Amino acid sequence: HSANHTLFNVCFLDYSHGQKFLKRRRNAGILPSLEDLLFYTVAEGQEKIPAHKFLTALKATGLRTGDPRLKECMETLKETLKNTSDGVTLDRHLFKKCVQSNIVLLTQAFRKKFVIPDFQSFTSHIDELYESARDLSGGQVADYIPQLAKFSPDLWAVSLCTVDGQRHTVGDTKVPFCLQSCVKPLKYAVAVHDHGTEYVHSFIGKEPSGLRFNKLFLNEDGEPLKFFSSPTRVMNFLKMMAGNEYVGFSNATFQSERESGDRNFAIGYYLKEKKCFPEGTDMTSVLDFYFQLCSIEVTCESASVMAATLANGGICPITGERVLSPEAVRNTLSLMHSCGMYDFSGQFAFHVGLPAKSGVSGGILLVVPNVMGIMCWSPPLDKLGNSVRGIQFCTDLVELFNFHNYDNLRHFAKKHDPRREGGDQRVKSVINLLFAAYTGDVSALRRFALSSMDMEQRDYDSRTALHVAAAEGKLCYHSFHIYEKKKKVMFILYRWGNTPMDEAVHFGHHDVVTILQQYQNNYSPPAGADEKESAEQSIDSLL
C-alpha cells in the first residue's frame, strides 16, 4: 500500500501534499511542473527538504549520486547547499534549481519507470542469495598461475547494474581482480564490432569443443578457438563498456602468466603450424597480447557495468554511449550461452539459461538480456574451473526469478518477475487511468476504453477518473463521451462526498460544469439509487 501510495502521489499530487501551493497554480491556470511534482513527492507536506532525505530517496530507486547522468544535478546541489543558511535543506525554488537539468531521469526514477520498479525489494532478495552462497566452503583457489594463488578463499562479491543504470553491490565488490577468461567474450565482441562476423569467423568456429579450456585441438575445418585484436583497441572498449569505472592492469599477473604459460605456447605453435593465423602474424606477440588481456583488472562493480552494456544491446547504461554494434552483442551473447562456462556450459544453459562467462580468477560475468548485467566473484573453483559460490548464486537467482531464457513460455510455472511492480495490478490500472484524466490525454483514455478497462475504477479515496478530470478542468466533449458509456460514474461520490460536478464547481471550471449539467439534464440514473439522491442534494446546494 505504501509503495502504491507513493507512486500515486507522483502521478497526480495527493491533495494532502503541497495542496495550497498547487491549488493556487491551478486557479491561475498554471500546471505544476515536473520539478514541483518531485518536490512535493519527496517533501511529504513539508516546506523544505533535507538534502539527505532526497539523496536517500534517490538511492532507493537504484541510482547512485555518482551516476554520470546526474553530474549536473549533484554539482548544483553541492554548490547550492554551500550558500543556504543551514547548509542542509532545500526549499522548493532551490530544489528546482538543483534537479531541473536531470528532471527527466529523476522523474522516471521516482515514478518507478525503470526496468526493476521495486528495486529495494529486489535487492533484498539478492542479498539473501549472496548470504546463502557465502556459506559454501568447497573448491580450490587456482594455483597454476602463481599470482592467482595469493587471493583469499573467503573473498565473495556480487554486483549488478540494470539497463537503466540501477546499481547494487554486496560483499568485496571494490577489490580488484583479473578478468582472465571473462575477457574472452569481450575481446570477441570488439573483434566483431571492428571486422564483422564473416571475417572473424573465417578464423574461428562457433561450436563448443566439449574439451578442457586449454586442450590442444582444432575442429575438422582447421579452425582455432581464439581470435586476436589490438591491445589498445580492446582496453579502450572495456573502459567505455564500464562507463569509465575502474579498469586496470596487473603486470605481476601478466609476468606470472607468461612464465607459467607453456601450454599456451604449445597451443600457439600448433596453430602456427596449421596456418590458422592471418598472414604475417607474430605468434609470440599474439601470446603476449593474450596474457595481457587476461591480466586486465576490474572490480565487481565496474565489471557489472560491462555486463549491463551487453544486456543493453551495446549501449552503456550509465553514459548512454553506444560502445558495441548490435551484431557484435548478439553474436557474443549467443556464444556465451553455448560455451561460456567451460565443460559446465551445457549444464549451465539447462539450469540457468542465461549467457555467462567464467574465469579461473573466480569471476562469472552473467547477462540477463534487456534487464541487467551481474558480476559474481569468489576465487575458490570447482573441478571444471568455475567459481563454486558464483555457480550457486546464478542457479539460485534463476530458481527465484523468471530470468531463464525459457521462463517466458506460456503456461509455465510462475516465478517472481521483478520487472513487474509489486502489489495489486488493479492499482496500477487505476494509476494509469487517473493520470490520463489528470493530463487530459484523450487518446490514452480512448485506448483504455477500447481495451475494456473499467472506467469506473476508483483510487484509495474512491475518486474516479471523471472526478480528477473535472477537478483539473481537463474535461471536454470529446473525453466526456468516453466516460458517458458508464453513465453512473456521474453520480459516484468519493471519500468526502463529492461528485465530479461538485469538483468542477469547487475549482471554478465553468466549461466543465456546463458539460456535466447538460448531460445530467438529459439523463436520470435508475430510481432508488442512494448515490443519485446524495449527488442531487449536493449539486443543488452548490448551485
C-alpha positions in Angstrom: 0.0 0.0 0.0 2.9 2.4 0.9 4.6 1.9 -2.5 1.5 2.3 -4.5 0.5 5.4 -2.4 3.9 7.0 -3.2 3.6 6.2 -6.9 0.1 7.7 -6.9 1.4 10.9 -5.3 4.0 11.3 -8.0 1.4 10.9 -10.8 -1.2 13.3 -9.6 -0.4 15.1 -6.4 -2.1 13.7 -3.4 -4.1 16.7 -2.3 -2.6 16.4 1.2 0.9 17.3 -0.1 1.5 20.9 -1.2 -2.2 21.4 -1.6 -2.4 25.1 -1.1 0.5 25.9 -3.5 -0.8 23.6 -6.2 -4.3 24.9 -5.9 -3.1 28.5 -6.4 -1.2 27.4 -9.5 -4.3 25.5 -10.8 -6.6 28.5 -10.2 -4.1 30.7 -12.0 -4.2 28.3 -15.0 -0.6 27.1 -14.4 0.0 23.4 -14.4 2.5 22.2 -11.8 6.0 21.4 -13.3 7.8 18.1 -13.0 10.1 19.8 -10.5 7.1 20.7 -8.4 5.7 17.2 -8.6 9.1 15.8 -7.5 9.5 18.3 -4.7 6.1 17.5 -3.0 6.6 13.8 -3.5 9.8 13.9 -1.5 8.8 16.7 0.9 5.7 14.9 2.1 3.9 18.1 3.2 7.0 19.9 4.4 8.1 23.3 3.1 11.8 22.3 2.9 13.6 19.0 2.1 16.7 17.9 4.0 19.3 17.1 1.4 20.0 13.7 3.0 16.3 12.8 2.6 16.4 13.5 -1.1 19.6 11.5 -1.6 18.3 8.6 0.5 15.1 8.5 -1.6 17.2 8.7 -4.8 19.4 5.7 -3.8 16.3 3.7 -3.0 15.4 3.9 -6.8 18.8 2.3 -7.6 20.5 5.4 -8.9 23.9 6.5 -7.5 24.8 10.0 -6.7 28.0 9.4 -8.7 26.0 8.4 -11.8 27.5 10.4 -14.8 23.9 11.2 -15.9 23.3 13.1 -12.6 26.6 15.0 -12.7 25.0 18.4 -13.2 22.3 17.8 -10.5 24.9 16.7 -7.9 27.3 19.5 -8.7 24.5 22.1 -8.4 23.2 20.5 -5.2 26.7 20.7 -3.6 27.1 24.3 -4.6 23.6 25.3 -3.6 24.0 23.8 -0.1 27.1 25.9 0.4 25.0 29.0 0.0 22.0 28.0 2.1 21.5 29.4 5.6 21.7 26.0 7.3 23.6 24.1 4.6 21.4 21.0 4.7 17.9 21.9 3.5 16.3 23.0 0.2 13.1 24.9 -0.3 11.0 24.4 -3.5 12.9 27.0 -5.5 16.4 25.7 -4.6 15.3 22.2 -5.2 14.0 23.0 -8.6 17.4 24.7 -9.4 19.2 21.5 -8.5 17.1 18.9 -10.3 16.0 20.8 -13.4 19.0 19.7 -15.5 18.2 16.0 -14.9 14.5 16.1 -14.3 13.5 13.6 -16.9 15.8 10.8 -15.4 14.8 11.7 -11.9 11.1 11.6 -12.8 11.5 8.2 -14.3 13.2 7.0 -11.2 10.6 8.3 -8.7 7.7 7.2 -10.9 9.2 3.7 -10.9 9.6 3.6 -14.6 12.9 1.7 -14.6 13.2 -1.9 -15.6 13.2 -3.0 -11.9 10.4 -0.8 -10.4 10.6 -2.0 -6.8 14.4 -2.0 -6.6 14.7 -2.2 -2.8 12.6 -5.4 -2.6 14.6 -6.9 -5.5 18.0 -6.2 -3.9 16.8 -7.6 -0.6 16.4 -11.0 -2.4 19.9 -10.5 -4.0 21.4 -10.0 -0.5 19.7 -13.2 0.7 21.1 -15.2 -2.2 24.5 -13.7 -1.5 24.4 -14.8 2.1 23.3 -18.3 1.2 26.2 -18.8 -1.2 28.7 -17.3 1.2 28.2 -20.3 3.5 29.7 -22.7 0.8 33.2 -23.8 1.7 34.2 -26.1 -1.2 36.5 -25.5 -4.1 40.2 -24.6 -4.5 41.8 -21.3 -5.5 43.6 -21.6 -8.8 47.4 -22.0 -8.3 48.7 -22.9 -11.7 49.2 -19.2 -12.2 51.1 -18.3 -9.0 49.7 -14.7 -8.8 46.2 -16.1 -8.5 47.0 -18.3 -5.6 47.6 -15.3 -3.4 43.8 -14.4 -3.2 41.9 -15.4 0.0 39.3 -18.1 -0.5 37.0 -16.0 1.8 36.5 -13.2 -0.8 33.0 -13.1 -2.2 31.2 -10.3 -4.1 28.2 -9.7 -6.2 27.5 -6.5 -8.2 24.6 -5.8 -10.6 23.8 -2.9 -13.0 20.4 -2.8 -14.8 19.9 -1.4 -18.3 18.6 1.7 -16.7 21.7 2.2 -14.6 20.3 1.0 -11.3 23.2 -0.3 -9.1 23.5 -2.7 -6.2 26.6 -4.3 -4.7 27.2 -6.6 -1.8 30.4 -8.1 -0.4 34.0 -7.4 -1.5 33.0 -5.5 -4.6 35.8 -2.9 -4.6 38.7 -5.5 -4.6 40.5 -5.5 -8.0 40.9 -8.9 -9.7 42.0 -10.1 -13.1 39.4 -10.9 -15.7 41.2 -14.0 -17.0 38.9 -15.9 -19.4 36.0 -13.5 -18.6 37.7 -11.2 -21.1 37.3 -13.6 -24.0 33.7 -12.7 -24.9 34.6 -9.0 -24.5 37.5 -9.2 -26.9 35.4 -11.3 -29.3 32.8 -8.5 -29.3 35.4 -5.9 -30.1 36.7 -8.1 -33.0 33.2 -8.5 -34.5 32.5 -4.8 -33.9 35.7 -3.9 -35.8 35.8 -6.5 -38.5 32.3 -8.1 -38.8 31.0 -11.6 -38.3 32.1 -13.1 -41.6 35.8 -12.1 -41.3 36.1 -13.1 -37.6 34.6 -16.5 -38.2 36.9 -17.2 -41.1 39.4 -17.8 -38.3 37.3 -19.3 -35.5 34.4 -21.7 -35.2 31.1 -21.4 -33.4 30.7 -24.8 -31.8 31.7 -25.6 -28.2 34.6 -28.0 -28.2 33.4 -30.2 -25.4 37.0 -30.3 -24.2 39.1 -28.7 -21.4 39.7 -25.0 -21.9 43.5 -25.5 -22.5 43.2 -28.5 -24.8 45.3 -28.7 -27.9 42.6 -29.1 -30.5 41.3 -27.9 -33.9 37.9 -28.7 -35.4 37.6 -30.6 -38.6 37.7 -27.4 -40.6 41.0 -26.4 -39.1 39.6 -23.5 -37.1 41.2 -22.4 -33.8 39.0 -21.3 -30.9 40.6 -17.8 -30.4 40.8 -14.5 -32.2 43.1 -11.6 -31.5 42.8 -7.8 -32.0 44.7 -4.6 -31.0 45.6 -4.3 -27.2 44.9 -0.5 -27.2 41.6 -1.0 -29.0 40.3 -3.6 -26.5 41.4 -1.6 -23.5 39.6 1.4 -24.7 36.4 -0.6 -25.4 36.5 -2.1 -21.9 36.7 1.3 -20.3 33.8 2.5 -22.4 31.8 -0.6 -21.5 32.5 0.0 -17.9 31.2 3.6 -18.1 34.8 4.8 -17.3 34.8 3.0 -14.0 37.8 1.0 -12.8 39.7 -0.9 -15.5 43.4 -1.6 -14.6 46.2 -3.9 -15.4 48.2 -6.3 -13.2 51.7 -6.5 -14.5 52.6 -9.1 -11.8 49.8 -11.4 -13.2 51.0 -10.8 -16.7 54.5 -11.8 -15.9 53.2 -14.8 -13.9 51.1 -16.0 -16.8 54.0 -15.6 -19.2 56.4 -17.5 -17.1 53.9 -20.4 -16.5 52.3 -20.4 -20.0 54.0 -23.4 -21.5 50.6 -24.9 -22.5 49.6 -21.7 -24.2 52.9 -21.5 -26.1 52.3 -25.1 -27.2 48.9 -24.2 -28.5 50.3 -21.1 -30.2 52.9 -23.1 -32.1 50.3 -25.7 -33.0 48.1 -23.0 -34.5 51.0 -21.5 -36.4 51.9 -24.9 -37.8 48.3 -25.3 -39.1 48.4 -21.8 -40.6 45.5 -20.6 -38.5 46.7 -17.1 -38.1 46.3 -14.3 -40.6 49.3 -13.9 -42.8 52.2 -12.0 -41.2 51.1 -12.6 -37.6 53.8 -12.7 -35.0 52.7 -15.6 -32.8 54.8 -14.6 -29.7 53.3 -11.1 -29.8 49.9 -12.5 -30.0 50.6 -14.7 -27.0 51.8 -11.6 -25.1 48.7 -9.8 -26.0 46.6 -12.7 -24.8 48.4 -12.8 -21.5 47.9 -9.0 -21.2 44.2 -9.2 -21.8 43.8 -12.0 -19.1 45.7 -9.7 -16.7 43.3 -6.8 -17.1 41.9 -5.8 -13.7 38.3 -4.9 -12.8 36.2 -4.7 -9.7 32.9 -6.4 -9.4 31.3 -3.0 -9.7 33.0 -2.0 -12.9 32.5 -5.4 -14.5 28.8 -5.4 -13.8 28.5 -2.3 -16.0 30.3 -4.1 -18.7 27.8 -7.0 -18.4 25.0 -4.4 -18.4 26.3 -2.9 -21.6 25.9 -6.3 -23.2 22.4 -6.7 -21.7 21.6 -3.2 -23.1 22.4 -4.1 -26.7 25.8 -2.4 -26.7 24.9 0.9 -25.1 26.5 1.6 -21.7 23.6 2.3 -19.3 25.3 4.9 -17.2 26.8 7.0 -20.0 24.3 6.4 -22.8 27.2 5.8 -25.2 26.9 3.2 -27.9 30.0 1.0 -27.4 29.3 -2.1 -29.5 27.2 -2.8 -32.6 24.0 -4.9 -32.1 25.6 -7.6 -34.3 28.6 -7.9 -32.0 26.4 -8.1 -28.9 24.0 -10.7 -30.4 27.0 -12.9 -31.5 28.7 -12.6 -28.2 25.6 -13.5 -26.1 25.0 -16.5 -28.4 28.5 -17.9 -27.8 28.4 -17.1 -24.1 25.2 -19.1 -23.9 26.6 -22.1 -25.6 30.2 -22.3 -24.4 30.9 -19.7 -21.8 31.2 -22.0 -18.7 34.0 -24.4 -19.8 32.8 -28.0 -19.6 29.8 -27.0 -17.5 28.3 -24.9 -20.3 25.6 -27.4 -21.2 24.5 -27.8 -17.6 24.6 -24.1 -17.0 22.5 -23.4 -20.2 20.0 -26.1 -19.0 19.6 -24.9 -15.4 20.3 -21.2 -15.6 19.5 -20.5 -19.3 21.5 -17.2 -19.5 24.6 -16.1 -21.3 27.6 -16.2 -19.0 31.4 -16.4 -18.9 33.6 -17.7 -16.1 37.3 -17.2 -15.4 39.8 -19.0 -13.3 40.3 -15.9 -11.1 36.8 -16.8 -9.8 34.6 -14.4 -11.8 31.3 -15.1 -13.5 30.1 -12.5 -15.9 26.3 -13.0 -16.2 23.9 -11.3 -18.6 20.1 -11.0 -18.3 19.3 -9.6 -21.7 17.3 -6.4 -21.7 17.4 -6.4 -17.8 20.8 -6.3 -16.2 24.4 -7.4 -16.0 25.9 -9.2 -13.0 29.4 -10.0 -11.9 30.0 -12.6 -9.2 33.5 -13.1 -7.9 34.8 -15.7 -5.5 38.3 -17.4 -6.0 37.6 -21.0 -4.9 36.9 -23.0 -8.1 35.2 -26.4 -8.7 36.9 -29.2 -10.7 35.7 -27.6 -14.0 37.3 -24.2 -13.2 34.1 -22.3 -12.2 33.5 -20.3 -9.0 31.7 -22.5 -6.5 29.8 -19.6 -4.9 29.2 -18.0 -8.3 27.6 -21.1 -9.7 25.4 -21.4 -6.7 24.3 -17.8 -6.8 23.4 -17.9 -10.5 21.4 -21.1 -10.0 19.5 -19.7 -7.0 18.9 -16.5 -8.9 17.0 -18.3 -11.7 15.2 -20.5 -9.3 13.7 -17.4 -7.6 13.2 -15.1 -10.6 11.9 -15.8 -14.1 15.2 -14.9 -15.8 15.8 -18.3 -17.5 15.6 -17.9 -21.3 12.5 -20.1 -21.4 10.7 -18.9 -18.3 8.6 -16.8 -20.6 6.8 -19.7 -22.2 3.0 -19.8 -21.9 1.5 -21.7 -19.0 4.9 -22.1 -17.5 5.2 -22.3 -13.7 5.2 -18.8 -12.2 8.2 -17.3 -10.6 8.9 -13.8 -9.3 9.2 -11.2 -12.0 11.0 -8.1 -10.7 10.2 -6.3 -13.9 6.6 -6.1 -12.8 5.8 -3.7 -10.0 4.7 -5.5 -6.8 1.2 -5.1 -5.4 -2.2 -5.3 -6.9 -2.2 -4.9 -10.7 -5.6 -3.2 -10.4 -3.9 -0.3 -8.6 -1.5 0.2 -11.5 -4.5 0.2 -13.8 -6.2 2.9 -11.7 -3.0 5.0 -11.7 -2.7 4.9 -15.5 -6.3 5.8 -15.9 -6.3 8.7 -13.5 -3.1 10.1 -14.8 -4.6 10.2 -18.3 -7.6 12.0 -16.8 -5.3 14.4 -14.9 -3.4 15.4 -18.1 -6.4 15.4 -20.4 -4.9 12.7 -22.6 -8.0 11.8 -24.7 -6.0 9.3 -26.9 -5.0 7.3 -23.8 -8.5 7.4 -22.4 -9.9 6.2 -25.7 -7.4 3.3 -25.7 -8.3 2.3 -22.2 -12.0 2.3 -23.0 -11.5 0.3 -26.2 -9.4 -2.3 -24.2 -12.4 -2.8 -22.0 -10.7 -1.1 -19.0 -13.2 -0.4 -16.2 -13.7 3.4 -16.5 -15.3 3.5 -13.1 -12.2 2.3 -11.2 -11.5 4.3 -8.0 -8.4 5.2 -6.1 -8.0 4.8 -2.4 -10.2 7.9 -1.8 -12.9 6.4 -4.1 -12.1 9.1 -6.7 -12.7 8.2 -10.3 -11.1 9.4 -13.5 -14.0 11.7 -14.1 -13.5 13.3 -10.6 -9.9 14.0 -11.5 -10.7 15.4 -14.9 -13.5 17.6 -13.5 -11.3 18.9 -10.7 -8.4 19.7 -13.1 -10.6 21.2 -15.8 -9.4 18.6 -18.2 -12.9 17.6 -19.4 -14.1 18.3 -22.9 -17.0 17.0 -25.1 -14.6 14.5 -26.7 -13.3 13.0 -23.5 -16.7 13.1 -21.8 -18.3 10.8 -24.3 -15.7 8.2 -23.2 -16.9 8.4 -19.6 -20.5 8.7 -20.7 -20.6 5.0 -21.7 -20.5 4.2 -17.9 -23.4 6.6 -17.0 -23.5 6.0 -13.3 -19.9 7.4 -13.0 -21.6 10.8 -12.9 -23.1 10.1 -9.5 -20.2 8.3 -7.7 -19.2 10.0 -4.5 -15.6 9.9 -3.3 -14.5 9.9 0.4 -15.5 13.5 1.1 -19.0 13.2 -0.5 -18.2 15.0 -3.8 -19.4 14.0 -7.3 -17.5 15.1 -10.5 -19.9 18.0 -10.7 -19.0 19.1 -7.2 -15.3 19.1 -8.1 -15.8 21.2 -11.2 -17.9 23.7 -9.3 -15.4 23.8 -6.4 -12.4 24.5 -8.6 -14.3 27.0 -10.8 -14.2 25.1 -14.1 -17.4 26.6 -15.6 -17.0 24.9 -19.0 -16.8 21.5 -17.3 -19.9 22.4 -15.2 -21.7 23.2 -18.4 -20.8 19.8 -20.0 -21.9 17.9 -16.9 -25.1 19.9 -16.4 -26.2 19.4 -20.0 -25.7 15.7 -19.7 -27.4 15.5 -16.3 -30.4 17.3 -17.6 -30.9 14.6 -20.3 -30.2 11.6 -18.1 -31.5 10.2 -14.8 -30.0 7.1 -13.2 -32.2 4.2 -12.0 -34.6 5.2 -9.3 -33.7 4.2 -5.8 -30.0 4.7 -6.1 -28.6 6.2 -2.9 -25.7 7.8 -4.8 -28.2 9.6 -7.0 -30.1 11.2 -4.2 -26.9 12.3 -2.4 -25.4 13.6 -5.6 -28.5 15.7 -6.5 -28.7 17.2 -3.0 -25.0 18.1 -3.2 -25.3 19.7 -6.6 -28.4 21.7 -5.6 -26.7 23.1 -2.5 -23.7 24.2 -4.5 -25.6 25.7 -7.4 
